[in-house]
Amino acid sequence: MSLPASSSRPAPSEPYRFPVAARYAGMESSPLKDIFALAARTDVVSFAGGIPDPELFDLEDIAASYEWVLANQGHRALQYGVSEGEVELREQAARRLSRDLPTDASQIRVTSGSQEGLFVVAQAMLEPGDVVLVESPTYLAAVQAFAVHGARMIGVETDDDGVVPEALEEAIRTHHPRMVYLIPTFQNPTGRTMPVARRQAVADVLLRTDVPLIEDDPYGALSFTGGTWAPIAALPGMSERTLLLNSMSKLMSPGVRIGWMRAEGPILNTLAVAKAAISMQSSVVDQLTVARYLDSVDLDAHVARVSAVYRERRDAMAAAIAPVLPAGAHVTHPDGGMFLWAALGEGYDAQVMLAGAVAAGVAYLPGWSFFADDPDRSTMRLSFVTHAPAVIEDAIGRLGEVIAQHPRR
């Protein structure tokens, strides 16, 4: 039996709205989502995201690794895996970490990129209302991962060498945090690196106050000087109280969503349970391919080639931006990684200025979103890794015109 035809269309109504958890209220968009939207625009030179230049991907060796896995381990690669991660990949991760920090495969938990690692850590460790101390500024997606689990982020004072140990100790005494989250090497967003003496001072504070460290190190191999920095986790007494996160996204390919965490003791079981609850396991095909790639390819040589290109692009951006910044502005000059951080100074609002920059065909990420509290709205993060020097120089010149025309408040 058919329904009678209606003589008139129903009045338009608001779209159905599913109930949303309070932790996601007001988060229909996010800076991360906006980054990728800007990067997709062909009319804009985007410095907003840390998006590697695809021309630098080791496509031939990665393809060969996938082909080998499917030809030799195909049935296993297409099957379910284990939450801890495939043993071949855990062994390769342990081998790389052991250069600075003795590690075996049992201490590795595989994640779908270090971003999922942050979510797994939050799921395993945080209760609503817990305090997490972070650098000011810090990685914005870490703030989001911790916040949706009900944690309260408190920013700790930083200088050009990273988090200030005295400020960290005072914040620990005042706020009794569940954990401290730091990015010591080529930090996102500032590009700063903690010198060895600062790392030791931070470790001394954490050991004295008995607070665990979440150490995020996705960029450490991208050195422009040839030097490398051992993680804080490698300092005496710190390995057992540090969760160390690494990723292949910046070294091999961000599309292959593979990273890992290093930990010791009972927390390893909790991390595996939390990982299983979130995604059961990371892609077995991708894990075995990354393991094969690490076993058969000289990753260090590939990273050195990529880092040499990134160094040229950093130099191009640094040279182009210096003359267009207002008097009193401050810009970092990182020894590796992907980002410059510019603070324009009092009276400037990088968020307000963004619309004019996009209209001029150039984009950056306003810095306010990287602060857990008390944001400096004059700041901006610019990634130099995606574009060639000539493109960078032209786009920074256009950005300089926007800065010059921006009314100071």
Sequence and secondary structure as in RCSB ss.txt:
>XXXX:A:sequence
MSLPASSSRPAPSEPYRFPVAARYAGMESSPLKDIFALAARTDVVSFAGGIPDPELFDLEDIAASYEWVLANQGH
RALQYGVSEGEVELREQAARRLSRDLPTDASQIRVTSGSQEGLFVVAQAMLEPGDVVLVESPTYLAAVQAFAVHG
ARMIGVETDDDGVVPEALEEAIRTHHPRMVYLIPTFQNPTGRTMPVARRQAVADVLLRTDVPLIEDDPYGALSFT
GGTWAPIAALPGMSERTLLLNSMSKLMSPGVRIGWMRAEGPILNTLAVAKAAISMQSSVVDQLTVARYLDSVDLD
AHVARVSAVYRERRDAMAAAIAPVLPAGAHVTHPDGGMFLWAALGEGYDAQVMLAGAVAAGVAYLPGWSFFADDP
DRSTMRLSFVTHAPAVIEDAIGRLGEVIAQHPRR
>XXXX:A:secstr
      SS             GGGTT SS HHHHHHHHHT TTSEE SS    GGGS HHHHHHHHHHHHHHHHH
HHTS   TT  HHHHHHHHHHHTTTS   GGGEEEESHHHHHHHHHHHHH  TT EEEEESS  HHHHHHHHTTT
 EEEEE EETTEE HHHHHHHHHHH  SEEEE  SS TTT     HHHHHHHHHHHHHHT  EEEE SSTT BSS
S     GGGSTTTGGGEEEEEESTTTT TTS  EEEE  TTHHHHHHHHHHHHHSS  HHHHHHHHHHHHHS HH
HHHHHHHHHHHHHHHHHHHHHGGGS TT EE   SBSSEEEEE  TT  HHHHHHHHHHTTEE EEGGGG SSS 
 TTEEEEE SSS HHHHHHHHHHHHHHHHHS   
